[in-house]
Amino acid sequence: MAGLGYQVFKVRLPNRSAQRGKSGGFRAIYQERSGRLVLLLLIYWKTERADIPDDVIIRAIEEAG
């Protein structure tokens, strides 16, 4: 995700119970801290929330330390 000042990634995950595939599924925002550590910052259901504002993502990163 560009423009945050951190290297953060967003991945689409299917919601099998909703039968909508990846486009209507979950979104997970994560940060790779080292070769062995991946920090899950946020996960949300795309049908309930369009996008997460940058300031919310940055706050999650800073709170995780």
Number of C-alpha atoms within 10 A of each C-alpha: 11 9 8 11 8 12 12 19 14 14 11 18 18 16 17 11 8 9 10 12 14 15 13 18 20 19 23 16 18 19 16 13 11 8 6 6 9 11 14 15 19 15 16 17 17 18 11 10 10 10 10 13 8 13 10 11 18 16 12 14 18 9 9 10 6
